[in-house]
Amino acid sequence: SVQDVQDSLLDFCKRFDLTPERTYVWICCFCINQHKVRAASSVGRTIPFEEFQKEFGFRVRKVNHLVALMSPWDKPNYLKRVWCDFELYTAITEEVAVSIIMPPAQTTSYHHAICEESGIDMMWKHFGNVRIQEAEASVK
């Protein structure tokens, strides 16, 4: 939800001693038109992946710090989206800083889970269940 995004970003600012009013956030879906593929396709034109890769890589390098919202912590929606997986891959391969954030309730849930006796095992089990090859795209 928008509230989860806002709360997570406010926590991020607090953790890194940033002033929320002076912290600027680039949100991919508002800055890269992933739907232009569908529009181009409707007129018989194909947009090569390399064009997206170049355009996207340039922006990720310029932003220089990826903040990924993982929620829920045990089955993050972020990792179920192929575009988000590509975003994370691009940041890592371009050596861009990456921070993982969660809404406060998810952070609390995560902390409680890893503090239980089998918590670390449970955490690795959830992380091991991530199947990037099953990620979905809304525009193909």
N, C-alpha and C positions, 0 to 999 in steps of 0.2 A: 504494500500500500504506500501511498505518498507519505503517510505518517511514519511508516517504517524507514523510508529513505531519509526523511528529515531527522528522525531520532538517531539513526545510525551515523549520519554525517555530523550531527552535533556532538555525539560521543567521540567521533574521530577528531574533531577540532579540539575538544577538551583534552584528549589523550596526548595530542601533539602540540598543545599550547598555541593553537591557532585562533585567530579572531574570526568567528563565523561570518560576520558582515564583510570581512576582507578576504574570505576564502572563496575561490572560484572553482566551480565544478563543471567539467565537460561530461555530458551524458550522451553516450554513443548514439542511441536511437534518435536523438534530436539533432545530431550533427552529421551523420552519414545516412544518406537516403538509401536504405536497403531495398526499398520498394521500387526503385527505378528499374530494377531487373524485370519486374512484372510489366511496367509501362513500356519498356523497350521491346519486350517479347510480344506485346500486343500489336506492335507495328513491324514485327519480323526481324528485329535487331537483337543481337546477343551481346551482352556486356561481359568481356572476359574476366575471369577471377583475378588475373594479374592486375587489372585496373583497380579493383577493390583493394587488393593487397597493398598496392603502392600507395593509394590514397589513404588507406587506414593506417598503414605503417608510419607514414609521415606524421599523421595526427597524434598517434600514440607516442612517438619520439618527442614531439613538441610539448605534449602534456607532461611527460617525464615522471608521472607517478600515477599508477593505476590503483584505484580504490574499488575493490570488488565486494559487492553486497551478497553475502552468503546467508540465505534464509530459506527454509529452516536449516539449522546448522547440520543436521544429520542427513538431509536430502536436499541440498541447495538447488533451488530453481535455476540459479546462475549457470550451473554446470550441465543443465538439461537443454540449454540453448546453444546450438552450434556456433552462432555468432559470438556469444560470450566466451566460449571455449577458444575461438580464434583470437579474440581480444586478449585473453590471458596468455595464450601461446605467443602472440606478437610481443606483448610486454616482456615476457621472459627472454625471448630470442633477441630482442632489441636492447636488453639489459636496462629496462625501465623499472623503477621501484614499484613494488606491488604491496598493497596493504589489504588485508581482509577485514571487513567490518560486518557487524550483525546488529539487528535491532536489539535494544536492551534486554527484552524478555528472552531472546535467543541466546544472548551472551550468558545470562543467568542459567538457562537450561544447560548450556554447554559446560559451564563451570561445575554445576552440580553433577553432571554426567561423568566428567573426568575425575571428580573427587571421590566417586564411589569406588568400592574395592575392585571391581572389574572395569572401571571407567576407561582406562587407557585402551584396554582390549576392545571395548565397545566403540570407542572413537575410531580405532584403526579398522574395525569391521565396517563401520559406516563409510569411511573414506575408501575402503577397498571395494565397496559396492557401487562406486561411481562408474558409470559406463558411458564414456564420452562417445563411443561409437553408436550409441542410441540417442544422441542429442538430436533435437528437432530444429527445423527452420520454418518460420512462418512464410517465407518467400523462398521458392526454390528455382 
